[in-house]
Amino acid sequence: MPRHRPAGWQYDPSCCAGVDCYQAPPSDVKETKYGYQLSTGELIPYSDHRIKRSRDEYFHECKPGGDTSSQHSFCLYVPDRGM
């Protein structure tokens, strides 16, 4: 899947450099009772400070160098869940 930049907004510079973030395929992020489970196995708890609000309808992952296989995320941008 090609990497997409967000349309109409920018990633927070305190989270990542221009090459670290990308729009995540929908299958890469699962919501569990403990937090967001990424396809690499990393679990980011709902209370984690690395969770940021996405300003579009997509998840965006920020990993060192944009490496999709990295086990460590700088941030995870999460879309509003329509409550």
C-alpha atoms as one frame of an Amber mdcrd trajectory, in Angstrom:
protein
   0.000   0.000   0.000   1.404   3.409  -0.870   2.157   5.718   1.995  -0.243
   8.635   2.197   0.355  11.926   3.942  -2.601  13.493   5.724  -4.664  15.870
   3.597  -5.197  19.326   5.092  -3.171  18.802   8.284   0.354  17.993   9.412
   1.881  15.548  11.840   2.967  17.060  15.157   6.722  17.825  14.962   7.122
  16.759  18.609   6.084  13.252  17.565   7.986  12.606  14.391  10.121  13.864
  11.565   8.721  14.123   8.067   9.806  10.575   7.218   8.549   8.757  10.321
   4.759   8.874   9.899   2.423   7.290   7.391  -1.232   6.421   6.963  -1.691
   2.916   8.313  -3.687   0.322   6.403  -6.937  -0.395   8.310  -5.798  -3.952
   9.001  -2.677  -2.721  10.859  -4.517  -1.435  13.955  -6.960  -3.390  16.113
  -8.816  -1.998  19.095  -8.644  -4.383  22.049  -9.819  -4.030  25.616  -6.255
  -3.069  26.621  -5.364  -0.649  23.845  -4.403  -0.483  20.198  -2.731  -3.644
  18.911  -0.486  -2.969  15.922   0.319  -5.522  13.239   3.900  -5.767  14.594
   2.557  -6.991  17.948   3.124  -3.708  19.757   0.334  -2.781  22.173  -0.258
   0.906  22.877  -2.548   1.332  25.918  -5.456   3.766  25.562  -3.939   5.994
  28.263  -0.523   6.196  26.541   0.742   9.724  25.809   1.796   8.571  22.320
  -1.832   8.442  21.184  -2.766  11.548  19.227  -5.993  12.615  17.542  -6.024
  12.052  13.795  -7.682  14.887  11.915  -9.010  12.590   9.220 -10.715   9.188
   9.232  -7.482   7.170   9.148  -4.976   5.760  11.595  -1.438   7.056  11.128
   1.583   5.273  12.598   4.883   7.004  13.384   7.872   4.676  13.593  11.620
   5.300  13.327  12.359   6.124   9.693   8.823   5.080   8.747   9.874   1.435
   9.096   6.560  -0.436   9.114   8.186  -3.481  10.740   9.583  -1.574  13.739
   8.412  -2.808  17.147   8.469   0.750  18.545   6.091   3.588  17.679   6.701
   7.250  18.392   2.979   8.042  18.061  -0.277   6.609  16.849  -2.816   9.008
  15.368  -6.320   7.701  16.002  -9.460   8.913  14.159 -12.568  10.006  16.025
 -14.763   7.002  16.662 -18.153   8.711  16.099 -19.774   8.674  19.502
